[in-house]
Amino acid sequence: MASVASPVIFKEFCPLYYLLNAIPTKIQKGFRSIVVYLTALDTNGDYIAVGSSIGMLYLYCRHLNQMKKYNFEGKCESITFVKLLSCFDDLVAVGTASGRVAVFQLVSSLPGRNKQLRRFDVAGIHKSSITALAWSPNGMKLFSGDDRGKIVYSALDLDQGTCNSSLVLEEPSSIVQLDYNQKVLLVSTLQRTLLFYTEEKSVKQVGTQPRK
């Protein structure tokens, strides 16, 4: 018996005006008018996260059609990378141009889920622009890479409200991509791609020739 093909759904692609109209194009700071640039983007089934040049994270909830804003205290600096994760709780990691990394544990209306916004900071290790972020599927591990080749591992305990970070790898060129699965971290730099085995702390290069 031939299997019945699933129906084809046609979708129209168009600018997300409902999202863009909720983000200001300029802000006033003292006597100056500052243009707001959109600098980072990530999406999943629940949220659209947009980073900006003024250090503001715009988080659009796709189910409630609501926009929320989150920022770093102190200096307004450009957000360079955002990474969403939906597990037991909804999490978003944010990296900036000076190397600051923060994790926001979002509020959920579902029973048994987080009821208070919490923020965790990865402090004092990165000194340059964040270029990549990667979550473990359960949200307990976050890896961050910067444009000087440093990769930092952060262990999050959401129940205890703690975040412990350490430098795990340092490459001679900028990190351009990170991905984590099954205790293996995939790392791509401007010069090479490698597998970092987090338990053994060992490195295996993919391919033999450096990138040109």
N, C-alpha and C positions, 0 to 999 in steps of 0.2 A: 504494500500500500504506500503510495507516494505521500510524503509529508506535506502538510499544508504550509505554504510560505507565509511568513508573518507579513501583515500589511505594511506598505511603505508610507511613511509619514513625511510629507513635504513641509519644510520650514523656510520662512523668509528671514534672511539675515538683514538687519538694519541697525543703525546706531541706537544705543541705549539712552535715549534722551531722558527718560525718567530717572536714570542714574546720574547722568552728567549734569542735569539741571539741579540736582541736590548738592552739587559740589561747587563752591564759589570759584569764580575765575580770578578774583582779586580779593585781597584782604587789606585792611588799613592798619598800619603799625606806626603809631605816632603821627607824624605829618606825611609819612610815605605810603604810597599805594604799591603793594607787592603782588606781582602776578603769581598765580598758583599753577604749577605744572604737575601733571600726573606722572609719577616716576616708577611705580611698581604695581603689579596686578597678580591676583590669584583668585581662583573660583572653585567652588564645589557645588553640590546639590542644594546646600542651605544658604551659602553666603557668596557675595562678591566683595573682595577686599581690594581697596585701591590706596596705595601710598602716594604721598604728595611731597613737593619741594619745601613745604613749610612745616614738616614734621608731624602732620596730621594724618591719621589712618581713618579712612572712610570705609565703614563696614555696612554693606547693604544686605538685609535679611530678605531672601527671595520669597519666603512663605508669608511674612507679615507685611511686605512692601514698606519696610522702614529702614531709614538710614541712621546709623549711630557713628559717633566720632570718638576717637581715642588718640591721646598724644603723650609725648614724653615731657616730663617736667623740665624746666630750665630752657636751655638753648634750643631754638627752632632750627633743626637741620634736616636735610633731605632724607627721606626714606628711600633706601635702595633695593630692598627685597622684602617680600611678604610671603608667608607660607601658612595655609590653612590646614587644619586637621579635624575631622569628625570621628571621634571614638566614643567612649562613654560620656566625655564632656567635649564641648566645642572649644578648640584652641586656635590661636593665631600667633605666629612668631613674626617679629618685625626687626629688621636690621637697618642701620643708618649709615650715613657717609663717614662718620667719625669712628665707627666700630661699635656703637651701642647695640645691644640685642635685648629685646624684651619679649616676654610671652604673656598674652592675655588669656585668662580662662574665662570664657563668656558665660553670661547668665542664661539659664534655660528654664522655660515654663513647664517642662515635662517633669513628672514625679520622680524623685530620687536623684535628679540632676542638680548641678551647681546653681545656687540661688543668689550668689554675691560675686560681683566682678572682682577678680584677683589678678595681680600682675607680678611676674617674676623677672628679675634682671640677671643677665649674664654680665658680670661686672669685671672690668679691668684687664681683660686678656687681649681682645682685639684693639688695635690702635689705628686701623685704617678701614676703608669702606667695605661693608659686608656685601659679598657677591653671590652667596648661595646659602640656602637653609634646607635641611632635610629632617623629617620626623621619623621616628619608629612608629609602626602601626598603632601601638597602644598609648602613645603620647608620653611615655616615660623617658624617652631619649630625644635630644635635639642636637643636631650637628650644624655648626656654622662655619663658613669659610670666608676669607677676606682677600683683598687684592694684593696682599703681600705673601700669600701662600699659607697662612695659618689656618688650621682646622681645630675647632674647639668642640669638645663633647660636654653636654650639660645633662645631668641626671635630675629629673623632676620628680618630686614626691608631692602630688596634688593633695593628698590627705594631710600630710604634715606641713604643707605650704613651704617647701624648701626647694632650692635650685643650687646644685653644686657643679661647678664647671672646672675643666682642666684642658690644657693644650695636649692634643694627641698626635698631631702630625704637622710638619712644617715643610712646605715645598718651596723651591726657588722661584716659582712664578705664580701668577694670580690664579685663584680658584674660580672656575667658570660654572661648575655643576657638581651637585652632590645628590646621591640617592642611597637610601639605606633599606636593607632587607635581610633577615635571617643572619644577624651578627656580621654582615659584610657591608662595608661602606664603599660605594662606587665614587671615585674622585676623578674629575677631569680638570686639568689645568691648561694654561696656554701652551705647555710643552708636552704633556703626556696624559694618559689615562691609566689609572691603577685601581686595584682592589685592596682595601685595607681591612684585614681580619681583626675585628675589635677584641676578640678574646685572646688571641695569640699575639696581638700587637705586631703583626707581620704585614708586609707589603708585597703584592704581586703586580708587576707592570703588564698592561694589556698592549701587545705588540712590542716591537724592538726598536723601531725608529722614532726619534723625537719629532714633534710637529714642527713644521717650518713656518 
